[in-house]
Amino acid sequence: MPDEQLIAENPSAPWLPPGSTAEVWAGADCAVPEPCIIVRLLLSRRGDSGKAEFFCSPTHRGLDIPALPLGSDTGRLTAARGLRLLAGQVLGRSEAAYSCIGYVRNVVPHPDAGYPHPAPLAHVPVFVADEGAEPVTDGTWVTLDGARPDLHVRHWWPIVEYHLTAAAR
C-alpha cells in the first residue's frame, strides 16, 4: 500500500512559472503518479566507512542522480518504459526490482508559454534499485554529507536524504 507523505514544498521554485509550487513527496513505497515527465534512479550502497553512499553521473550542470526525460505530449514514454531504458543505460540491464521512493510534483495552475510540461500537475519520480545494483556508466559515489554543499538545491535532494536517512535507522 502506498505510503507517501509530503516532506517539503518550494512555493517559488525557480524552474516553474510564477504562482506555482514544487511539492516533494517521499515514502518507502510510493504510488507512481501521472503524468510523469522525467524518471530518476537512485543507486545506493554502504561505503568502506560504513556510511551510505549514492551514485551520481556527471552532467553539464555538475553531478546528478541518473535521469531520463520522458518526452512530450503524444511521444511521451510511460514511467515504466522510461525506467527500463534508464536502467539499461545505467546498469546495463533493464530488468530488476525497483520501488518508487518519492516524487517531485510540479503544481502549475497557470502555465506560461515557456513551461513545456503538462499542467496543472507534472511529476518526476525517483526509483530505487535493489541493493547491490552496480552502475556500468561513468560516475561517482558520494555521501550525503559530502554531497550536501553542492547538491542540496536539487529538487530530488529531500527524497534521497529521506530515503538514505530512513535506511540508516
C-alpha positions in Angstrom: 0.0 0.0 0.0 1.4 3.4 -0.9 2.8 5.4 2.0 3.9 8.7 0.5 3.9 11.9 2.6 4.6 15.5 1.8 8.1 16.3 3.1 8.9 19.6 1.5 7.4 22.4 -0.5 9.0 25.1 -2.6 6.4 27.8 -3.4 8.8 29.8 -5.5 10.7 27.0 -7.4 12.8 28.9 -10.0 12.1 26.3 -12.7 8.3 26.9 -12.5 6.2 29.8 -13.7 5.2 32.4 -11.1 2.4 31.2 -8.7 3.5 27.6 -9.0 4.7 25.2 -6.3 7.0 22.2 -6.3 5.9 19.6 -3.7 8.3 16.8 -2.6 6.7 13.5 -1.6 8.6 10.6 -0.1 8.0 7.1 1.4 9.1 3.5 1.3 6.6 2.5 -1.4 5.0 5.4 -3.3 2.4 5.1 -6.0 3.8 6.4 -9.3 1.8 9.5 -10.1 0.8 10.6 -13.6 1.7 12.3 -15.8 5.5 11.8 -15.4 8.0 14.0 -17.3 11.3 12.6 -16.1 12.4 9.4 -14.2 15.3 9.3 -11.9 17.2 6.3 -10.5 18.8 6.1 -7.1 21.6 3.6 -6.6 22.9 3.3 -3.0 25.4 1.2 -1.1 27.3 1.1 2.2 30.8 2.6 1.6 34.0 1.4 3.2 33.5 3.8 6.0 30.0 2.3 6.7 28.2 5.4 5.6 25.5 5.3 2.9 26.7 6.4 -0.5 24.7 7.2 -3.6 25.7 7.2 -7.3 25.8 10.4 -9.3 26.5 10.9 -13.0 28.4 13.8 -14.5 26.2 16.3 -16.4 26.6 19.7 -17.9 25.3 21.1 -14.5 27.6 19.0 -12.4 26.8 15.8 -10.6 23.2 14.5 -10.7 21.4 11.2 -10.0 20.7 9.4 -13.2 17.7 10.7 -15.1 15.8 10.2 -18.3 13.4 12.8 -19.8 10.2 11.0 -21.0 9.5 13.3 -24.0 6.4 15.4 -24.6 2.7 15.0 -25.4 2.0 12.2 -27.8 5.6 10.9 -27.8 5.9 10.8 -24.0 7.1 7.4 -22.7 5.4 5.9 -19.7 7.3 6.0 -16.4 7.7 2.2 -16.6 9.2 2.3 -20.1 11.5 5.2 -19.2 12.7 3.4 -16.1 13.6 0.3 -18.2 15.5 2.5 -20.7 17.3 4.4 -17.9 18.2 1.2 -16.1 19.6 -0.3 -19.4 21.8 2.8 -19.8 23.0 3.0 -16.1 23.0 -0.7 -15.1 23.5 -2.4 -18.4 20.2 -4.3 -17.8 16.6 -3.2 -17.8 15.0 -5.9 -15.7 15.5 -5.6 -12.0 13.3 -4.8 -9.0 12.6 -1.1 -8.4 10.5 0.9 -5.9 9.3 4.4 -6.2 10.6 6.2 -3.1 9.2 9.6 -3.9 8.5 12.2 -6.5 8.5 15.9 -7.1 5.1 17.2 -8.1 5.1 20.5 -10.1 1.8 22.2 -9.3 1.4 24.8 -12.1 -2.1 26.4 -12.1 -1.2 29.0 -14.7 1.5 27.7 -17.2 3.2 30.3 -19.2 4.5 29.9 -22.8 7.9 28.8 -21.5 6.6 25.9 -19.4 6.7 22.8 -21.7 5.1 20.2 -19.3 1.6 19.1 -18.5 -0.4 21.4 -16.2 -1.6 21.7 -13.6 0.4 18.7 -12.5 3.6 17.1 -13.7 5.8 14.6 -11.8 9.4 13.5 -11.5 9.5 10.1 -9.7 12.6 8.7 -8.1 13.1 5.0 -8.1 15.5 2.9 -6.1 17.1 -0.2 -7.4 17.8 -3.3 -5.4 20.8 -3.0 -3.0 23.9 -4.2 -4.9 22.9 -2.8 -8.3 26.2 -1.6 -9.8 26.4 1.1 -12.5 28.2 0.4 -15.8 28.4 4.1 -16.6 30.8 6.8 -15.5 30.0 8.5 -12.2 30.9 9.0 -8.6 29.7 7.5 -5.3 29.1 10.3 -2.8 27.8 10.5 0.8 25.0 12.8 2.0 27.5 14.9 4.0 30.0 15.1 1.1 27.4 16.0 -1.5 25.2 18.3 0.6 27.1 21.6 -0.2 26.7 21.1 -4.0 23.6 19.1 -4.4 21.2 20.2 -1.6 19.5 22.6 -4.0 18.4 19.9 -6.4 14.7 19.2 -6.4 15.3 15.5 -5.7 17.6 16.1 -2.7 14.9 15.8 0.0 13.8 12.4 -1.4 17.4 11.0 -1.4 18.1 12.4 2.1 14.8 11.0 3.4 15.5 7.5 1.9 19.1 7.2 3.0 18.4 8.6 6.5 15.5 6.1 6.9 17.6 3.3 5.7 20.3 4.1 8.3 17.8 3.6 11.1 
